[in-house]
């Protein structure tokens, strides 16, 4: 029983894509957190300056 190189690489490629997807999801969460912090800080500064 033999497998072609493409068949052997497909699971590795899927694992790589899955890992990248997890990384992108984490980056998205980090960006959302930063956006919240920046918005809160801006609102606080605006409140103090009025």
Biotite code that builds the C-alpha atoms (Angstrom):
import biotite.structure as struc

atoms = struc.array([
    struc.Atom([0.000, 0.000, 0.000], chain_id="A", res_id=1, res_name="UNK", atom_name="CA", element="C"),
    struc.Atom([1.504, 3.305, -1.050], chain_id="A", res_id=2, res_name="UNK", atom_name="CA", element="C"),
    struc.Atom([0.383, 6.899, -0.869], chain_id="A", res_id=3, res_name="UNK", atom_name="CA", element="C"),
    struc.Atom([1.268, 9.706, -3.169], chain_id="A", res_id=4, res_name="UNK", atom_name="CA", element="C"),
    struc.Atom([3.140, 12.714, -1.857], chain_id="A", res_id=5, res_name="UNK", atom_name="CA", element="C"),
    struc.Atom([0.025, 14.858, -2.234], chain_id="A", res_id=6, res_name="UNK", atom_name="CA", element="C"),
    struc.Atom([-2.018, 12.508, -0.044], chain_id="A", res_id=7, res_name="UNK", atom_name="CA", element="C"),
    struc.Atom([0.690, 12.552, 2.631], chain_id="A", res_id=8, res_name="UNK", atom_name="CA", element="C"),
    struc.Atom([0.952, 16.352, 2.607], chain_id="A", res_id=9, res_name="UNK", atom_name="CA", element="C"),
    struc.Atom([-2.789, 17.018, 2.787], chain_id="A", res_id=10, res_name="UNK", atom_name="CA", element="C"),
    struc.Atom([-3.162, 16.319, 6.547], chain_id="A", res_id=11, res_name="UNK", atom_name="CA", element="C"),
    struc.Atom([-0.082, 18.444, 7.248], chain_id="A", res_id=12, res_name="UNK", atom_name="CA", element="C"),
    struc.Atom([-1.532, 21.265, 5.192], chain_id="A", res_id=13, res_name="UNK", atom_name="CA", element="C"),
    struc.Atom([-4.876, 20.972, 7.019], chain_id="A", res_id=14, res_name="UNK", atom_name="CA", element="C"),
    struc.Atom([-3.087, 21.047, 10.390], chain_id="A", res_id=15, res_name="UNK", atom_name="CA", element="C"),
    struc.Atom([-1.139, 24.110, 9.284], chain_id="A", res_id=16, res_name="UNK", atom_name="CA", element="C"),
    struc.Atom([-4.311, 25.859, 8.172], chain_id="A", res_id=17, res_name="UNK", atom_name="CA", element="C"),
    struc.Atom([-6.032, 24.927, 11.412], chain_id="A", res_id=18, res_name="UNK", atom_name="CA", element="C"),
    struc.Atom([-3.118, 26.363, 13.402], chain_id="A", res_id=19, res_name="UNK", atom_name="CA", element="C"),
    struc.Atom([-3.211, 29.586, 11.373], chain_id="A", res_id=20, res_name="UNK", atom_name="CA", element="C"),
    struc.Atom([-6.966, 29.853, 11.929], chain_id="A", res_id=21, res_name="UNK", atom_name="CA", element="C"),
    struc.Atom([-6.474, 29.533, 15.691], chain_id="A", res_id=22, res_name="UNK", atom_name="CA", element="C"),
    struc.Atom([-3.767, 32.202, 15.520], chain_id="A", res_id=23, res_name="UNK", atom_name="CA", element="C"),
    struc.Atom([-6.010, 34.547, 13.532], chain_id="A", res_id=24, res_name="UNK", atom_name="CA", element="C"),
    struc.Atom([-8.863, 34.041, 15.999], chain_id="A", res_id=25, res_name="UNK", atom_name="CA", element="C"),
    struc.Atom([-6.566, 34.903, 18.900], chain_id="A", res_id=26, res_name="UNK", atom_name="CA", element="C"),
    struc.Atom([-5.305, 38.006, 17.096], chain_id="A", res_id=27, res_name="UNK", atom_name="CA", element="C"),
    struc.Atom([-8.884, 39.078, 16.491], chain_id="A", res_id=28, res_name="UNK", atom_name="CA", element="C"),
    struc.Atom([-9.667, 38.730, 20.205], chain_id="A", res_id=29, res_name="UNK", atom_name="CA", element="C"),
    struc.Atom([-6.533, 40.705, 21.081], chain_id="A", res_id=30, res_name="UNK", atom_name="CA", element="C"),
    struc.Atom([-7.494, 43.475, 18.651], chain_id="A", res_id=31, res_name="UNK", atom_name="CA", element="C"),
    struc.Atom([-11.012, 43.641, 20.084], chain_id="A", res_id=32, res_name="UNK", atom_name="CA", element="C"),
    struc.Atom([-9.588, 43.931, 23.599], chain_id="A", res_id=33, res_name="UNK", atom_name="CA", element="C"),
    struc.Atom([-7.222, 46.712, 22.515], chain_id="A", res_id=34, res_name="UNK", atom_name="CA", element="C"),
    struc.Atom([-10.062, 48.521, 20.776], chain_id="A", res_id=35, res_name="UNK", atom_name="CA", element="C"),
    struc.Atom([-12.115, 48.359, 23.969], chain_id="A", res_id=36, res_name="UNK", atom_name="CA", element="C"),
    struc.Atom([-9.232, 49.669, 26.087], chain_id="A", res_id=37, res_name="UNK", atom_name="CA", element="C"),
    struc.Atom([-8.585, 52.528, 23.668], chain_id="A", res_id=38, res_name="UNK", atom_name="CA", element="C"),
    struc.Atom([-12.285, 53.435, 23.485], chain_id="A", res_id=39, res_name="UNK", atom_name="CA", element="C"),
    struc.Atom([-12.625, 53.368, 27.267], chain_id="A", res_id=40, res_name="UNK", atom_name="CA", element="C"),
    struc.Atom([-9.524, 55.501, 27.724], chain_id="A", res_id=41, res_name="UNK", atom_name="CA", element="C"),
    struc.Atom([-10.744, 57.976, 25.102], chain_id="A", res_id=42, res_name="UNK", atom_name="CA", element="C"),
    struc.Atom([-14.158, 58.220, 26.763], chain_id="A", res_id=43, res_name="UNK", atom_name="CA", element="C"),
    struc.Atom([-12.504, 58.745, 30.138], chain_id="A", res_id=44, res_name="UNK", atom_name="CA", element="C"),
    struc.Atom([-10.246, 61.490, 28.757], chain_id="A", res_id=45, res_name="UNK", atom_name="CA", element="C"),
    struc.Atom([-13.189, 63.210, 27.067], chain_id="A", res_id=46, res_name="UNK", atom_name="CA", element="C"),
    struc.Atom([-15.156, 63.087, 30.320], chain_id="A", res_id=47, res_name="UNK", atom_name="CA", element="C"),
    struc.Atom([-12.296, 64.627, 32.261], chain_id="A", res_id=48, res_name="UNK", atom_name="CA", element="C"),
    struc.Atom([-11.800, 67.431, 29.732], chain_id="A", res_id=49, res_name="UNK", atom_name="CA", element="C"),
    struc.Atom([-15.439, 68.560, 29.599], chain_id="A", res_id=50, res_name="UNK", atom_name="CA", element="C"),
])
